[in-house]
Amino acid sequence: QVQLVESGGDLAQPGGSLRLSCAASGTISSIDGLRMGWYRQAPGMERDYVAGITRGGRTTYADSVKGRFTISRDNAKNTLYLEMNSLKPEDTAVYYCHVYFMRDYWGKGTLVTVSS
């Protein structure tokens, strides 16, 4: 079993910044070697891919966040991050952390609200 706990969600103004964290624990000794990612789900919408990072550190992003969001990982802390800058109202959503380790694991999510 793998537990993922997201944090850092908050109310932010348009143009502002937030940093999300995802702490991993459980049967995995380290997130090193695992592909991890962030997804988000806006009210009434399906869950969408936001960003991913491979075991080698290669990153990919959805077009809607490219240039504004940065995904990173600290293997020593078993933590995944999402740095979000230049936030827009359309970034409002619950953000979920994901890892595949023999099966899919998801956190419970953290709410990001972008509004003035």
Contact map, one row per residue, 1 for C-alpha under 8 A:
11100000000000000000000001110000000000000000000000000000000000000000000000000000000000000000000000000000000000000000
11110000000000000000000111110000000000000000000000000000000000000000000000000000000000000000000000000000100000000000
11111000000000000000000111000000000000000000000000000000000000000000000000000000000000000000000000000000111000000000
01111100000000000000011110000000000000000000000000000000000000000000000000000000000000000000000011000000111100000000
00111110000000000000011100000000000000000000000000000000000000000000000000000000000000000000000010000000001110000000
00011111000000000001111000000000000000000000000000000000000000000000000000000000000000000000000110000000001111000000
00001111100000000001110000000000000000000000000000000000000000000000000000000000000000000000000000000000000011000000
00000111110000000111100000000000000000000000000000000000000000000000000000000000000000000000000000000000000001000000
00000011111000000111000000000000000000000000000000000000000000000000000000000000000000000000001000000000000001111000
00000001111100000100000000000000000000000000000000000000000000000000000000000000000000000000000000000000000000111000
00000000111110000000000000000000000000000000000000000000000000000000000000000000000000000000000000000000000000011110
00000000011111011100000000000000000000000000000000000000000000000000000000000000000000100000000000000000000000011111
00000000001111110000000000000000000000000000000000000000000000000000000000000000000000100000000000000000000000000111
00000000000111110000000000000000000000000000000000000000000000000000000000000000000001111000000000000000000000000111
00000000000011111000000000000000000000000000000000000000000000000000000000000000000011110000000000000000000000000000
00000000000111111100000000000000000000000000000000000000000000000000000000000000000011100000000000000000000000000000
00000000000100111110000000000000000000000000000000000000000000000000000000000000001111100000000000000000000000000000
00000001110100011111000000000000000000000000000000000000000000000000000000000000001110000000000000000000000000000000
00000001100000001111100000000000000000000000000000000000000000000000000000000000111100000000000000000000000000000000
00000111100000000111110000000000000000000000000000000000000000000000000000000000111100000000000000000000000000000000
00000111000000000011111000000000000000000000000000000000000000000000000000000011110000000000000000000000000000000000
00011110000000000001111100000000000000000000000000000000000000000000000000000011100000000000000010000000000000000000
00011100000000000000111110000000000000000000000000000000000000000000000000001111000000000000000000000000000000000000
01111000000000000000011111000010000000000000000000000000000000000000000000000110000000000000000000000000000000000000
01110000000000000000001111111000000000000000000000000000000000000000000000000100000000000000000000000000000000000000
11100000000000000000000111111000000000000000000000000000000000000000000000000000000000000000000000000000000000000000
11000000000000000000000011111000000000000000000000000000000000000000000000000000000000000000000000000000000000000000
11000000000000000000000011111110000000000000000000000000000000000000000000000000000000000000000000000000000000000000
00000000000000000000000011111110000000000000000000000000000000000000000000000000000000000000000000000000000000000000
00000000000000000000000000011111100000000000000000000000000000000000000000110100000000000000000000000000000000000000
00000000000000000000000100011111110000000000000000000000000000000000000000100110000000000000000000000000000000000000
00000000000000000000000000000111110000000000000000000010000000000000000000100100000000000000000000000000000000000000
00000000000000000000000000000111111000000000000000000111000000000000000000000000000000000000000000000000000000000000
00000000000000000000000000000011111100000000000000000110000000000000000000000000000000000000000000111000000000000000
00000000000000000000000000000000111110000000000000011110000000000000000000000000000000000000000000110000000000000000
00000000000000000000000000000000011111000000000000011100000000000000000000000001000000000000000011110000000000000000
00000000000000000000000000000000001111100000000011111000000000000000000000000000000000000000000011100000000000000000
00000000000000000000000000000000000111110000000011110000000000000000000000000000010000000000001111000000000000000000
00000000000000000000000000000000000011111000001111100000000000000000000000000000000000000000001111000000000000000000
00000000000000000000000000000000000001111100001111000000000000000000000000000000000000000000111100000000000000000000
00000000000000000000000000000000000000111110111100000000000000000000000000000000000000000000111000000000000000000000
00000000000000000000000000000000000000011111111000000000000000000000000000000000000000000001110000000000000000000000
00000000000000000000000000000000000000001111100000000000000000000000000000000000000000000000100000000000000000000000
00000000000000000000000000000000000000000111110000000000000000000000000000000000000000000000000000000000000000000000
00000000000000000000000000000000000000001111111000000000000000000000000000000000000000000000000000000000000000000000
00000000000000000000000000000000000000001101111100000000000000000000000000000000000000000000000000000000000000000000
00000000000000000000000000000000000000111100111110000000000000000000000000000000000000000000000000000000000000000000
00000000000000000000000000000000000000111000011111000000000000000000000000000000000000000000000000000000000000000000
00000000000000000000000000000000000011110000001111100000000011000000000000000000000000000000000000000000000000000000
00000000000000000000000000000000000011110000000111110000000011001000000000000000000000000000000000000000000000000000
00000000000000000000000000000000000011100000000011111000001111000000011000000000000000000000000000000000000000000000
00000000000000000000000000000000001111000000000001111100001110000000001000000000000000000000000000000000000000000000
00000000000000000000000000000000001110000000000000111111111100000000001100000000000000000000000000000000000000000000
00000000000000000000000000000000111100000000000000011111111000000000000000000000000000000000000000000000000000000000
00000000000000000000000000000001111000000000000000001111110000000000000000000000000000000000000000000000000000000000
00000000000000000000000000000000100000000000000000001111110000000000000000000000000000000000000000000000000000000000
00000000000000000000000000000000000000000000000000001111111000000000000100000000000000000000000000000000000000000000
00000000000000000000000000000000000000000000000000001111111100000000000000000000000000000000000000000000000000000000
00000000000000000000000000000000000000000000000000111100111110000000001000000000000000000000000000000000000000000000
00000000000000000000000000000000000000000000000000111000011111000000000000000000000000000000000000000000000000000000
00000000000000000000000000000000000000000000000011110000001111101100000000000000000000000000000000000000000000000000
00000000000000000000000000000000000000000000000011100000000111111100000000000000000000000000000000000000000000000000
00000000000000000000000000000000000000000000000000000000000011111100000000000000000000000000000000000000000000000000
00000000000000000000000000000000000000000000000000000000000001111100000000000000000000000000000000000000000000000000
00000000000000000000000000000000000000000000000001000000000011111111100000000000000000000000000000000000000000000000
00000000000000000000000000000000000000000000000000000000000011111111100000000000000000000000000000000000000000000000
00000000000000000000000000000000000000000000000000000000000000001111110000000000000000000000000000000000000000000000
00000000000000000000000000000000000000000000000000000000000000001111110000000000000111100000000000000000000000000000
00000000000000000000000000000000000000000000000000000000000000001111111000000000011110000000000000000000000000000000
00000000000000000000000000000000000000000000000000100000000000000011111100000000011100000000000000000000000000000000
00000000000000000000000000000000000000000000000000111000001000000000111110000001111000000000000000000000000000000000
00000000000000000000000000000000000000000000000000001000100000000000011111000001110000000000000000000000000000000000
00000000000000000000000000000000000000000000000000000000000000000000001111100111100000000000000000000000000000000000
00000000000000000000000000000000000000000000000000000000000000000000000111111111000000000000000000000000000000000000
00000000000000000000000000000111000000000000000000000000000000000000000011111110000000000000000000000000000000000000
00000000000000000000000000000100000000000000000000000000000000000000000001111110000000000000000000000000000000000000
00000000000000000000001000000000000000000000000000000000000000000000000001111110000000000000000000000000000000000000
00000000000000000000001110000111000000000000000000000000000000000000000011111111000000000000000000000000000000000000
00000000000000000000111100000010000000000000000000000000000000000000000011111111100000000000000000000000000000000000
00000000000000000000111000000000000100000000000000000000000000000000001111000111110000000000000000000000000000000000
00000000000000000011110000000000000000000000000000000000000000000000001110000011111000000000000000000000000000000000
00000000000000000011100000000000000001000000000000000000000000000000111100000001111100000000000000000000000000000000
00000000000000001111000000000000000000000000000000000000000000000000111000000000111110000000000000000000000000000000
00000000000000001111000000000000000000000000000000000000000000000001110000000000011111100000000000000000000000000000
00000000000000111100000000000000000000000000000000000000000000000001100000000000001111100000000000000000000000000000
00000000000001111000000000000000000000000000000000000000000000000001000000000000000111110000000000000000000000000000
00000000000111111000000000000000000000000000000000000000000000000001000000000000000111111010000000000000000000000100
00000000000001100000000000000000000000000000000000000000000000000000000000000000000001111111000000000000000000000110
00000000000001000000000000000000000000000000000000000000000000000000000000000000000000111111000000000000000000001110
00000000000000000000000000000000000000000000000000000000000000000000000000000000000000011111000000000000000000000100
00000000000000000000000000000000000000000000000000000000000000000000000000000000000000111111100000000000000000011100
00000000000000000000000000000000000000000100000000000000000000000000000000000000000000011111110000000000000000111100
00000000000000000000000000000000000000011110000000000000000000000000000000000000000000000011111000000000000000111000
00000000000000000000000000000000000000011100000000000000000000000000000000000000000000000001111100000000000011110000
00000000100000000000000000000000000001111000000000000000000000000000000000000000000000000000111110000000000011110000
00000100000000000000000000000000000001110000000000000000000000000000000000000000000000000000011111000000011111000000
00011100000000000000010000000000000111100000000000000000000000000000000000000000000000000000001111100000011010000000
00010000000000000000000000000000000111100000000000000000000000000000000000000000000000000000000111110001111000000000
00000000000000000000000000000000011110000000000000000000000000000000000000000000000000000000000011111001110000000000
00000000000000000000000000000000011100000000000000000000000000000000000000000000000000000000000001111111100000000000
00000000000000000000000000000000010000000000000000000000000000000000000000000000000000000000000000111111100000000000
00000000000000000000000000000000000000000000000000000000000000000000000000000000000000000000000000011111000000000000
00000000000000000000000000000000000000000000000000000000000000000000000000000000000000000000000000011111100000000000
00000000000000000000000000000000000000000000000000000000000000000000000000000000000000000000000001111111110000000000
01110000000000000000000000000000000000000000000000000000000000000000000000000000000000000000000001111011111000000000
00110000000000000000000000000000000000000000000000000000000000000000000000000000000000000000000111100001111100000000
00111100000000000000000000000000000000000000000000000000000000000000000000000000000000000000000111000000111110000000
00011100000000000000000000000000000000000000000000000000000000000000000000000000000000000000000100000000011111000000
00001110000000000000000000000000000000000000000000000000000000000000000000000000000000000000011110000000001111100000
00000111100000000000000000000000000000000000000000000000000000000000000000000000000000000000011100000000000111110000
00000000110000000000000000000000000000000000000000000000000000000000000000000000000000000001111000000000000011111000
00000000111100000000000000000000000000000000000000000000000000000000000000000000000000000011111000000000000001111100
00000000111100000000000000000000000000000000000000000000000000000000000000000000000000001011100000000000000000111110
00000000001111000000000000000000000000000000000000000000000000000000000000000000000000111111000000000000000000011111
00000000001111000000000000000000000000000000000000000000000000000000000000000000000000011000000000000000000000001111
00000000000111000000000000000000000000000000000000000000000000000000000000000000000000000000000000000000000000000111
